[in-house]
Amino acid sequence: MGWSARFDDPIALPDGRKLETLRDAGEYIAGLPKVMHDAPEWQAAMEALILVAELGGPTMFARIGFMRALNRGKPNPQVAPRRKPVKAYRLIR
């Protein structure tokens, strides 16, 4: 497979660019400022990219790692807060 393997869906960056291959994603991480590059999320994303490129795993693993690093610190939009307060129940024994 190698570094030329394509993601199933390209990764859209905040600046409008799209990353289509593992090489694109690796070059993006390599170009990050040192403070961001050394963050644990980006290190895990790079490790996932290397594993997929060299051992031939599914590109989805690398995509998940990259997206987690890209969205670090942002709230998860899929987890909506409760709208109603929780009812209090009392256990009777």
MIVEX-747777 format. One record per residue: residue in one letter; x negated, y negated, z negated of N, C-alpha, C, O, CB in turn. Coordinates in steps of 0.02 Angstrom, whole numbers, plus 32768, in hexadecimal, padded with zeros to 4 digits. Atoms other than C-alpha are relative to their C-alpha. Last residue first. Glycine has a CB too. Example, Ala and Ser with C-alpha at 12.3 -4.5 7.8 and 13.67 -1.06 7.14 Angstrom:
2
(s; (802A; 803B; 8003); (7D54; 8035; 7E9B); (8027; 7FC9; 7FDB); (800E; 7F92; 7FD3); (7FEC; 7FE9; 8047))
(a; (7FD3; 803B; 8000); (7D99; 80E1; 7E7A); (7FD3; 7FC4; 8000); (7F9F; 7FC5; 7FDF); (8032; 7FFF; 7FC2))
//
This chain:
93
(r; (8012; 7FB9; 800B); (8730; 8037; 762C); (802E; 8021; 7FD1); (8026; 805C; 7FC2); (7FB9; 8006; 7FE7))
(i; (7FDC; 7FE8; 803B); (876B; 7F94; 7677); (7FF0; 804A; 7FF9); (7FFA; 8072; 8028); (804C; 7FF3; 8006))
(l; (7FFA; 7FB7; 8004); (86F3; 7F3E; 76ED); (8023; 8012; 7FC0); (8011; 7FF9; 7F8A); (7FBC; 8023; 8006))
(r; (8013; 7FE8; 8041); (8713; 7E85; 7708); (800C; 804B; 7FFF); (8042; 8063; 8012); (8026; 7FDC; 7FC8))
(y; (7FDB; 7FC6; 8017); (8713; 7E3C; 77B5); (7FE6; 8015; 7FBC); (7FAB; 800D; 7FAD); (7FFC; 803A; 8033))
(a; (801D; 7FDF; 803B); (86DB; 7D91; 77ED); (802F; 8038; 7FEA); (806C; 802E; 7FE4); (7FF5; 7FCC; 7FC6))
(k; (7FD2; 7FF8; 8038); (870B; 7D63; 789E); (7FDD; 8023; 7FC6); (7FB4; 8050; 7FD0); (803E; 8026; 8015))
(v; (7FF4; 7FBA; 8013); (867D; 7D2B; 790F); (802F; 8002; 7FC5); (8027; 7FDC; 7F95); (7FBE; 8025; 7FF1))
(p; (8025; 7FE9; 803B); (868B; 7C7A; 794F); (8014; 8049; 7FF0); (804B; 805F; 7FFF); (800E; 7FD2; 7FC3))
(k; (7FD7; 7FFD; 803B); (86CB; 7C6A; 7A00); (7FD5; 8013; 7FC4); (7FA6; 803A; 7FCB); (803B; 8031; 8009))
(r; (7FD6; 803C; 8002); (8664; 7C30; 7A93); (802B; 7FFD; 7FC2); (803C; 7FC7; 7FAA); (802C; 7FFD; 803E))
(r; (7FBA; 7FF1; 800E); (85D6; 7CAB; 7A7F); (8028; 7FBF; 7FFC); (8010; 7F8D; 7FE2); (8007; 8028; 7FBE))
(p; (7FEE; 8001; 8047); (8535; 7C74; 7AD1); (804A; 800F; 7FF7); (8072; 8004; 8024); (7FEE; 7FBC; 7FE1))
(a; (7FD8; 803B; 8011); (8515; 7CAD; 7B83); (8010; 8001; 7FB5); (801E; 8036; 7F99); (8041; 7FFE; 802A))
(v; (7FE8; 7FF7; 8044); (8487; 7D26; 7BA6); (8024; 7FC0; 7FEB); (8005; 7F8E; 7FDA); (7FC5; 8010; 7FCF))
(q; (7FD0; 7FCA; 8001); (8473; 7D2C; 7C63); (801D; 800B; 7FBA); (8051; 802C; 7FB3); (7FE0; 8040; 8019))
(p; (7FBC; 8016; 7FEE); (8424; 7C80; 7C6A); (8034; 8037; 7FFD); (8070; 8028; 7FFD); (7FFF; 7FE2; 8045))
(n; (7FE4; 7FCF; 7FD2); (838B; 7CBB; 7C07); (8047; 7FEB; 8011); (8072; 7FEA; 7FE5); (7FFE; 8047; 7FE1))
(p; (7FCB; 7FD5; 801B); (833E; 7C21; 7BB8); (801B; 802F; 8036); (801C; 801E; 8071); (8039; 7FD6; 7FE2))
(k; (7FBE; 8016; 7FEA); (829B; 7BE4; 7C03); (8035; 802D; 7FE2); (802A; 8069; 7FDC); (8005; 7FFF; 804E))
(g; (7FEA; 803B; 8024); (81F9; 7BFB; 7BA4); (8044; 7FE5; 8014); (805E; 7FB8; 7FF4); (7FCE; 7FCB; 8008))
(r; (800E; 7FFE; 8048); (81B2; 7C73; 7C23); (8015; 7FBE; 7FE0); (800B; 7F88; 7FFC); (7FB5; 800F; 7FF2))
(n; (7FC8; 801B; 8026); (820A; 7C6B; 7CCC); (7FF4; 8000; 7FB5); (8024; 7FFA; 7F8F); (803D; 8028; 8010))
(l; (7FEA; 803E; 7FE1); (8170; 7C80; 7D3A); (8037; 7FDE; 7FD7); (803A; 7FA1; 7FD4); (8019; 800D; 8047))
(a; (8033; 8033; 800D); (8126; 7D03; 7CC7); (8016; 7FBC; 801A); (800C; 7F89; 7FFA); (7FBC; 8014; 801F))
(r; (8000; 800C; 8048); (81C5; 7D6A; 7CC6); (7FCE; 7FCA; 7FEE); (7FDC; 7F9F; 7FC4); (7FF0; 8040; 7FDA))
(m; (7FC6; 8029; 8010); (81D4; 7D54; 7D83); (8004; 7FF1; 7FB5); (8017; 7FBA; 7FA2); (8040; 8022; 8017))
(f; (800C; 8044; 7FE8); (8122; 7D93; 7D9E); (803A; 7FD3; 7FED); (802F; 7F9A; 7FD7); (7FF7; 8000; 804C))
(g; (8034; 8020; 8029); (813B; 7E2C; 7D31); (7FF4; 7FB8; 8014); (7FEC; 7F8D; 7FE9); (7FBF; 8028; 8006))
(i; (7FE3; 800C; 8042); (81E0; 7E56; 7D86); (7FCD; 7FDD; 7FD3); (7FDD; 7FAD; 7FB1); (8017; 8042; 7FE0))
(r; (7FD1; 8038; 7FFA); (8193; 7E41; 7E33); (801E; 7FEE; 7FBC); (8024; 7FB3; 7FAB); (8038; 8010; 8032))
(a; (8028; 803E; 7FFC); (80FF; 7EB0; 7E07); (802E; 7FC3; 8003); (801E; 7F8F; 7FE6); (7FD2; 8003; 803E))
(f; (8022; 8009; 8040); (8174; 7F3A; 7DCD); (7FD8; 7FC0; 7FFF); (7FDA; 7F9A; 7FCF); (7FD3; 803D; 7FF0))
(m; (7FD1; 801E; 802E); (81E3; 7F21; 7E67); (7FE1; 7FF5; 7FBB); (7FF1; 7FC5; 7F9A); (803F; 802C; 7FFA))
(t; (800D; 8048; 8004); (814D; 7F42; 7ED6); (802F; 7FDD; 7FD0); (8022; 7FA5; 7FBA); (8005; 7FE0; 8045))
(p; (7FCD; 8029; 7FDF); (815E; 7FFC; 7EB1); (7FF1; 7FB5; 7FF5); (7FDE; 7FA0; 7FBE); (8045; 8011; 7FE5))
(g; (7FBE; 7FFE; 801F); (80BA; 804F; 7E82); (8032; 7FD6; 8025); (8021; 7FB6; 8056); (7FFB; 7FEA; 7FB7))
(g; (7FC8; 7FF4; 7FD4); (8029; 8066; 7EF9); (8043; 8009; 7FDF); (806C; 802F; 7FF8); (7FF2; 803C; 8027))
(l; (7FE6; 7FBC; 800C); (7F96; 807C; 7E83); (803F; 800F; 8027); (8056; 8049; 8027); (800E; 8009; 7FB7))
(e; (8034; 7FCD; 7FFE); (7F2D; 7FE9; 7EBE); (801A; 8047; 7FF7); (7FFD; 8076; 8012); (7FCD; 7FF1; 7FCB))
(a; (8029; 8003; 7FC3); (7FB0; 7F69; 7EF0); (7FCF; 803B; 8004); (7FC5; 8057; 803A); (7FDA; 7FBE; 8002))
(v; (7FD6; 7FEF; 7FC6); (8032; 7F9C; 7E6D); (7FD5; 8001; 8040); (7FDD; 802D; 806A); (803A; 7FCD; 8008))
(l; (7FEB; 7FBA; 8003); (7FB3; 7FA2; 7DE1); (8028; 8014; 803D); (801D; 804A; 8059); (8029; 800C; 7FC1))
(i; (803A; 7FD6; 7FF2); (7F62; 7EFD; 7E15); (8014; 804A; 8000); (7FFF; 8070; 802C); (7FC9; 7FF4; 7FCC))
(l; (8011; 8006; 7FB9); (8009; 7EA3; 7E1E); (7FC6; 802F; 8013); (7FC9; 8051; 8046); (7FED; 7FB6; 8010))
(a; (7FCD; 7FDB; 7FDA); (803E; 7EE7; 7D74); (7FF1; 7FFC; 804B); (7FF9; 802E; 806F); (8046; 7FE4; 7FF2))
(e; (800D; 7FB8; 8009); (7F9A; 7EAD; 7D28); (8032; 802A; 8027); (801F; 805C; 8045); (8002; 8011; 7FB4))
(m; (8039; 7FEF; 7FD6); (7FB3; 7E01; 7D74); (7FEF; 804A; 7FFA); (7FDD; 806A; 802C); (7FC3; 7FD5; 7FED))
(a; (7FE9; 8002; 7FBB); (8062; 7DF5; 7D29); (7FC6; 8014; 802F); (7FD1; 8039; 805F); (801A; 7FB9; 8013))
(a; (7FD8; 7FC4; 7FF4); (8021; 7E2D; 7C7F); (8018; 8003; 8049); (8019; 8039; 8067); (803D; 8003; 7FD0))
(q; (802F; 7FC8; 8000); (7F99; 7DA7; 7C84); (8025; 8042; 800D); (800C; 806C; 8032); (7FDB; 8003; 7FBC))
(w; (8022; 8000; 7FBF); (801C; 7D27; 7CB8); (7FCC; 8038; 8004); (7FC2; 8054; 803A); (7FDF; 7FBD; 800C))
(e; (7FCF; 7FEE; 7FCD); (808B; 7D53; 7C23); (7FDF; 8004; 8045); (7FED; 8032; 806C); (8039; 7FCC; 8002))
(p; (7FF3; 7FB8; 7FFD); (7FF7; 7D56; 7BAA); (8031; 8015; 8037); (802A; 804B; 8054); (801B; 8018; 7FBD))
(a; (7FC5; 7FEF; 8027); (7FC4; 7CA3; 7BD6); (800F; 804B; 8007); (8006; 8067; 803D); (803E; 7FD5; 8016))
(d; (8013; 7FD7; 8039); (7F12; 7C99; 7C1B); (803B; 8013; 7FD3); (8033; 8037; 7FA2); (7FCC; 7FDC; 7FD7))
(h; (801B; 7FC0; 7FE8); (7F4A; 7C5C; 7CC6); (7FF0; 802F; 7FC7); (7FF8; 806C; 7FCD); (7FC2; 7FF5; 802B))
(m; (7FC7; 7FD6; 7FEC); (7FB4; 7BD4; 7C76); (7FE8; 8045; 8014); (8008; 8077; 8003); (8026; 7FDF; 803A))
(v; (7FD4; 7FF9; 803A); (7F21; 7B88; 7C18); (803B; 802D; 8011); (804D; 8059; 7FE9); (8019; 7FBB; 7FE7))
(k; (801A; 7FCD; 802D); (7EAA; 7BA9; 7CAA); (802D; 800C; 7FC3); (8035; 8045; 7FAE); (7FBB; 7FEC; 7FE8))
(p; (802F; 801C; 8030); (7F15; 7B47; 7D25); (7FEC; 8035; 7FCD); (8013; 8061; 7FBD); (801D; 7FC1; 7FDD))
(l; (7FE2; 8022; 803A); (7F69; 7BB9; 7DA4); (7FCA; 7FE0; 7FD6); (7F91; 7FF7; 7FD6); (8029; 8031; 7FD6))
(g; (8002; 8048; 7FF8); (7F13; 7BE0; 7E4A); (801E; 7FD9; 7FC6); (801E; 7F9B; 7FC7); (8022; 7FED; 803E))
(a; (8046; 8015; 8002); (7EED; 7C95; 7E1E); (7FF9; 7FB4; 8004); (7FC9; 7F98; 7FEA); (7FD9; 8022; 8039))
(i; (8017; 7FFB; 8046); (7FA5; 7CB0; 7DF6); (7FB8; 7FE9; 7FF9); (7FA6; 7FC8; 7FC9); (8007; 8049; 7FE7))
(y; (7FDC; 8033; 8027); (7FD9; 7C6E; 7EA1); (7FE8; 8001; 7FB7); (7FDB; 7FCC; 7F9A); (804D; 800B; 8003))
(e; (8020; 8040; 7FF2); (7F51; 7CD4; 7EF7); (8022; 7FC7; 7FDA); (8002; 7F98; 7FC4); (8001; 7FF1; 804B))
(g; (8042; 8000; 8021); (7F92; 7D71; 7EA3); (7FDC; 7FBF; 800A); (7FBD; 7FA5; 7FDB); (7FD6; 8039; 801A))
(a; (7FF4; 8007; 8048); (8046; 7D4A; 7ED6); (7FBE; 7FFE; 7FDA); (7FB7; 7FD6; 7FAC); (802B; 803A; 7FE6))
(d; (7FE7; 8044; 800D); (8015; 7D2D; 7F8B); (8009; 7FF4; 7FB6); (7FF6; 7FBF; 7F9C); (8043; 7FF5; 8025))
(r; (8039; 802D; 7FF9); (7FAC; 7DCD; 7F8B); (8016; 7FB7; 7FF2); (7FF2; 7F92; 7FD1); (7FE2; 8006; 8047))
(l; (8025; 7FFD; 803F); (8040; 7E31; 7F48); (7FC4; 7FD0; 8002); (7FB3; 7FB2; 7FCF); (7FE9; 8048; 7FF2))
(t; (802A; 7FC5; 8009); (80A3; 7DF6; 7FDE); (7FDE; 7FFE; 7FBB); (7FDE; 7FCB; 7F99); (7FCA; 8004; 8037))
(e; (7FE4; 7FC5; 7FDF); (8136; 7D82; 8003); (7FD7; 8040; 7FF4); (7FF2; 8077; 7FF9); (8005; 7FF4; 8049))
(l; (8035; 7FCE; 8001); (811E; 7CED; 7F92); (801C; 8041; 801C); (804D; 805B; 8002); (7FE2; 800A; 7FB9))
(k; (7FEB; 7FBA; 800D); (8194; 7C61; 7FC0); (7FC3; 802C; 8003); (7F98; 8025; 802F); (8036; 8017; 8033))
(r; (8025; 7FCC; 7FDB); (8173; 7BA6; 7FB4); (801C; 8044; 7FEE); (803E; 804D; 7FBC); (7FB5; 7FFC; 7FF1))
(g; (7FE0; 7FEF; 7FC0); (81FA; 7B2E; 7F77); (7FDC; 8034; 8029); (7FF9; 804F; 8058); (8006; 7FC2; 8028))
(d; (8012; 8034; 7FCE); (8198; 7AD8; 7EEB); (801C; 8010; 8045); (800E; 7FEB; 8075); (7FB5; 7FF8; 8004))
(p; (7FDE; 803F; 800D); (81F3; 7B3F; 7E66); (7FF2; 7FCA; 8033); (801B; 7F9E; 803E); (7FED; 7FE7; 7FBC))
(l; (8022; 8028; 8033); (81B6; 7BE1; 7EB6); (8026; 7FBE; 7FF5); (804C; 7FA9; 8020); (7FB7; 7FF2; 8015))
(a; (7FFA; 8048; 7FF4); (8226; 7C5C; 7F12); (7FDF; 7FDA; 7FC6); (7FEF; 7FE6; 7F8C); (804A; 7FEB; 8008))
(i; (7FFB; 8026; 803F); (81EA; 7D10; 7F07); (8001; 7FB6; 8011); (7FD1; 7F9C; 802E); (7FC6; 8012; 7FCF))
(p; (8036; 802F; 800F); (820D; 7D6F; 7FA8); (800E; 7FDA; 7FBF); (8047; 7FCF; 7FAC); (7FF9; 7FCE; 803B))
(d; (7FE5; 8043; 7FF8); (8289; 7E00; 7F9A); (7FC7; 7FCF; 7FF1); (7FA7; 7FD6; 7FBD); (803E; 7FF3; 7FD1))
(d; (7FBF; 7FF4; 7FE1); (824D; 7EB2; 7FB5); (8023; 7FBE; 800E); (8040; 7FB5; 8044); (802B; 802D; 7FD3))
(f; (7FCA; 7FFA; 8031); (819C; 7E75; 7F91); (8041; 800E; 8026); (8049; 7FF9; 805F); (8006; 7FBF; 7FD5))
(r; (7FCE; 8036; 8005); (811F; 7E96; 801B); (8031; 800F; 7FC7); (8042; 8048; 7FBA); (8025; 7FF7; 8042))
(a; (7FBC; 7FE8; 800C); (8084; 7F02; 800E); (802F; 7FC6; 7FF4); (801F; 7F96; 7FD1); (8002; 8031; 7FC4))
(s; (7FD5; 801A; 7FCC); (7FE9; 7EAB; 8055); (8048; 8018; 7FF9); (8073; 8008; 8023); (7FE6; 8014; 8045))
(w; (7FEB; 8044; 800F); (7F8A; 7EC4; 7FB3); (802E; 7FE2; 8034); (804D; 7FAE; 8028); (7FC4; 7FD4; 7FF8))
(g; (802F; 8037; 8002); (7F7F; 7F7E; 7FC9); (8020; 7FBC; 7FF2); (805C; 7FB7; 7FE3); (7FDB; 7FFD; 8040))
(m; (7FD6; 803B; 8000); (8000; 8000; 8000); (7FD3; 7FC2; 8000); (7FD3; 7F9C; 8031); (8030; 8000; 7FC3))
//
